[in-house]
Amino acid sequence: MAEDKLIDEELARVLDILEQIKELNRMIDRHKFQSQDEFMLRQYEDMKERFLEELKDILQAFEIEVKIKGHAA
Protein backbone atom coordinates (compact mmCIF):
# COMPACT_ATOMS: atom_id res chain seq x y z
CA MET A 1 0.00 0.00 0.00
CA ALA A 2 2.75 2.49 0.88
CA GLU A 3 4.49 1.71 -2.43
CA ASP A 4 1.26 2.38 -4.34
CA LYS A 5 0.92 5.76 -2.64
CA LEU A 6 4.53 6.62 -3.51
CA ILE A 7 3.95 5.69 -7.15
CA ASP A 8 0.76 7.77 -7.21
CA GLU A 9 2.68 10.74 -5.80
CA GLU A 10 5.44 10.29 -8.38
CA LEU A 11 2.92 10.09 -11.21
CA ALA A 12 1.16 13.21 -9.94
CA ARG A 13 4.53 14.98 -9.80
CA VAL A 14 5.34 13.91 -13.37
CA LEU A 15 2.07 15.45 -14.55
CA ASP A 16 2.76 18.62 -12.57
CA ILE A 17 6.26 18.92 -14.04
CA LEU A 18 4.92 18.46 -17.58
CA GLU A 19 2.35 21.21 -16.98
CA GLN A 20 5.06 23.49 -15.60
CA ILE A 21 7.29 22.82 -18.62
CA LYS A 22 4.41 23.52 -20.98
CA GLU A 23 3.87 26.92 -19.34
CA LEU A 24 7.61 27.64 -19.29
CA ASN A 25 7.84 26.87 -23.01
CA ARG A 26 5.12 29.46 -23.59
CA MET A 27 6.97 32.03 -21.48
CA ILE A 28 10.31 31.24 -23.16
CA ASP A 29 8.74 31.79 -26.58
CA ARG A 30 7.19 35.05 -25.40
CA HIS A 31 10.49 36.40 -24.15
CA LYS A 32 12.41 35.12 -27.16
CA PHE A 33 10.14 36.57 -29.82
CA GLN A 34 8.16 39.38 -28.21
CA SER A 35 10.00 41.09 -25.38
CA GLN A 36 13.52 39.84 -26.09
CA ASP A 37 14.23 40.16 -22.35
CA GLU A 38 17.42 38.09 -22.03
CA PHE A 39 17.38 38.03 -18.22
CA MET A 40 13.86 36.63 -18.00
CA LEU A 41 14.57 34.23 -20.86
CA ARG A 42 17.55 32.79 -18.97
CA GLN A 43 15.46 32.55 -15.78
CA TYR A 44 12.73 30.55 -17.52
CA GLU A 45 15.26 28.34 -19.30
CA ASP A 46 16.97 27.63 -15.97
CA MET A 47 13.65 26.72 -14.36
CA LYS A 48 12.86 24.42 -17.26
CA GLU A 49 16.26 22.74 -16.92
CA ARG A 50 15.63 22.08 -13.22
CA PHE A 51 12.19 20.60 -13.97
CA LEU A 52 13.70 18.41 -16.69
CA GLU A 53 16.35 17.11 -14.28
CA GLU A 54 13.69 16.30 -11.70
CA LEU A 55 11.58 14.54 -14.33
CA LYS A 56 14.61 12.56 -15.45
CA ASP A 57 15.30 11.47 -11.86
CA ILE A 58 11.72 10.33 -11.32
CA LEU A 59 11.67 8.37 -14.57
CA GLN A 60 14.95 6.65 -13.70
CA ALA A 61 13.15 5.08 -10.72
CA PHE A 62 10.96 3.36 -13.35
CA GLU A 63 14.10 2.26 -15.21
CA ILE A 64 13.43 4.73 -18.01
CA GLU A 65 16.48 6.46 -19.44
CA VAL A 66 15.82 9.95 -20.72
CA LYS A 67 17.84 12.00 -23.19
CA ILE A 68 16.79 15.62 -23.21
CA LYS A 69 17.02 17.28 -26.62
CA GLY A 70 19.45 20.16 -26.66
CA HIS A 71 20.65 19.51 -23.10
CA ALA A 72 23.44 17.52 -21.55
CA ALA A 73 21.06 15.94 -19.00
Phi and psi in degrees as GROMACS dihedral restraints (atoms count N, CA, C in turn):
[ dihedral_restraints ]
;  ai    aj    ak    al  type     phi  dphi    fc
    3     4     5     6     1   -63.7    20    10
    4     5     6     7     1   -36.5    20    10
    6     7     8     9     1   -66.8    20    10
    7     8     9    10     1   -39.2    20    10
    9    10    11    12     1   -61.8    20    10
   10    11    12    13     1   -41.0    20    10
   12    13    14    15     1   -65.0    20    10
   13    14    15    16     1   -40.7    20    10
   15    16    17    18     1   -62.5    20    10
   16    17    18    19     1   -43.4    20    10
   18    19    20    21     1   -63.1    20    10
   19    20    21    22     1   -43.0    20    10
   21    22    23    24     1   -59.9    20    10
   22    23    24    25     1   -41.2    20    10
   24    25    26    27     1   -66.3    20    10
   25    26    27    28     1   -39.5    20    10
   27    28    29    30     1   -65.5    20    10
   28    29    30    31     1   -42.0    20    10
   30    31    32    33     1   -65.1    20    10
   31    32    33    34     1   -39.9    20    10
   33    34    35    36     1   -63.3    20    10
   34    35    36    37     1   -38.9    20    10
   36    37    38    39     1   -67.5    20    10
   37    38    39    40     1   -38.5    20    10
   39    40    41    42     1   -59.0    20    10
   40    41    42    43     1   -46.4    20    10
   42    43    44    45     1   -62.2    20    10
   43    44    45    46     1   -41.4    20    10
   45    46    47    48     1   -62.8    20    10
   46    47    48    49     1   -44.6    20    10
   48    49    50    51     1   -61.1    20    10
   49    50    51    52     1   -44.0    20    10
   51    52    53    54     1   -61.9    20    10
   52    53    54    55     1   -38.7    20    10
   54    55    56    57     1   -65.8    20    10
   55    56    57    58     1   -41.4    20    10
   57    58    59    60     1   -63.0    20    10
   58    59    60    61     1   -43.1    20    10
   60    61    62    63     1   -64.3    20    10
   61    62    63    64     1   -39.9    20    10
   63    64    65    66     1   -58.9    20    10
   64    65    66    67     1   -45.1    20    10
   66    67    68    69     1   -67.4    20    10
   67    68    69    70     1   -40.6    20    10
   69    70    71    72     1   -63.6    20    10
   70    71    72    73     1   -39.0    20    10
   72    73    74    75     1   -58.8    20    10
   73    74    75    76     1   -40.8    20    10
   75    76    77    78     1   -63.5    20    10
   76    77    78    79     1   -43.9    20    10
   78    79    80    81     1   -69.6    20    10
   79    80    81    82     1   -37.0    20    10
   81    82    83    84     1   -61.8    20    10
   82    83    84    85     1   -46.1    20    10
   84    85    86    87     1   -60.9    20    10
   85    86    87    88     1   -41.8    20    10
   87    88    89    90     1   -60.0    20    10
   88    89    90    91     1   -46.0    20    10
   90    91    92    93     1   -77.3    20    10
   91    92    93    94     1   -22.7    20    10
   93    94    95    96     1   -74.6    20    10
   94    95    96    97     1   -44.1    20    10
   96    97    98    99     1  -106.5    20    10
   97    98    99   100     1   -20.5    20    10
   99   100   101   102     1  -107.8    20    10
  100   101   102   103     1   -59.0    20    10
  102   103   104   105     1   -91.7    20    10
  103   104   105   106     1   -24.3    20    10
  105   106   107   108     1    53.2    20    10
  106   107   108   109     1    35.1    20    10
  108   109   110   111     1   -83.9    20    10
  109   110   111   112     1   100.5    20    10
  111   112   113   114     1   -63.4    20    10
  112   113   114   115     1   -38.2    20    10
  114   115   116   117     1   -62.2    20    10
  115   116   117   118     1   -50.3    20    10
  117   118   119   120     1   -65.6    20    10
  118   119   120   121     1   -37.6    20    10
  120   121   122   123     1   -58.6    20    10
  121   122   123   124     1   -47.2    20    10
  123   124   125   126     1   -64.4    20    10
  124   125   126   127     1   -36.6    20    10
  126   127   128   129     1   -62.6    20    10
  127   128   129   130     1   -47.2    20    10
  129   130   131   132     1   -67.0    20    10
  130   131   132   133     1   -38.2    20    10
  132   133   134   135     1   -66.0    20    10
  133   134   135   136     1   -37.1    20    10
  135   136   137   138     1   -65.8    20    10
  136   137   138   139     1   -43.3    20    10
  138   139   140   141     1   -60.9    20    10
  139   140   141   142     1   -42.9    20    10
  141   142   143   144     1   -62.1    20    10
  142   143   144   145     1   -42.8    20    10
  144   145   146   147     1   -60.0    20    10
  145   146   147   148     1   -41.9    20    10
  147   148   149   150     1   -66.0    20    10
  148   149   150   151     1   -40.3    20    10
  150   151   152   153     1   -64.4    20    10
  151   152   153   154     1   -40.0    20    10
  153   154   155   156     1   -64.7    20    10
  154   155   156   157     1   -38.6    20    10
  156   157   158   159     1   -65.0    20    10
  157   158   159   160     1   -42.1    20    10
  159   160   161   162     1   -63.8    20    10
  160   161   162   163     1   -43.3    20    10
  162   163   164   165     1   -60.8    20    10
  163   164   165   166     1   -43.8    20    10
  165   166   167   168     1   -59.8    20    10
  166   167   168   169     1   -43.9    20    10
  168   169   170   171     1   -62.0    20    10
  169   170   171   172     1   -43.3    20    10
  171   172   173   174     1   -63.6    20    10
  172   173   174   175     1   -44.6    20    10
  174   175   176   177     1   -67.4    20    10
  175   176   177   178     1   -29.4    20    10
  177   178   179   180     1   -63.5    20    10
  178   179   180   181     1   -30.3    20    10
  180   181   182   183     1   -63.7    20    10
  181   182   183   184     1   -22.9    20    10
  183   184   185   186     1   -97.2    20    10
  184   185   186   187     1    12.4    20    10
  186   187   188   189     1    59.9    20    10
  187   188   189   190     1    40.9    20    10
  189   190   191   192     1  -113.6    20    10
  190   191   192   193     1   119.2    20    10
  192   193   194   195     1   -90.3    20    10
  193   194   195   196     1   133.8    20    10
  195   196   197   198     1  -119.2    20    10
  196   197   198   199     1   132.0    20    10
  198   199   200   201     1  -113.2    20    10
  199   200   201   202     1   123.7    20    10
  201   202   203   204     1   -96.7    20    10
  202   203   204   205     1   120.5    20    10
  204   205   206   207     1   -57.9    20    10
  205   206   207   208     1   127.9    20    10
  207   208   209   210     1    78.1    20    10
  208   209   210   211     1     6.7    20    10
  210   211   212   213     1  -132.6    20    10
  211   212   213   214     1   156.7    20    10
  213   214   215   216     1   -87.1    20    10
  214   215   216   217     1     8.7    20    10
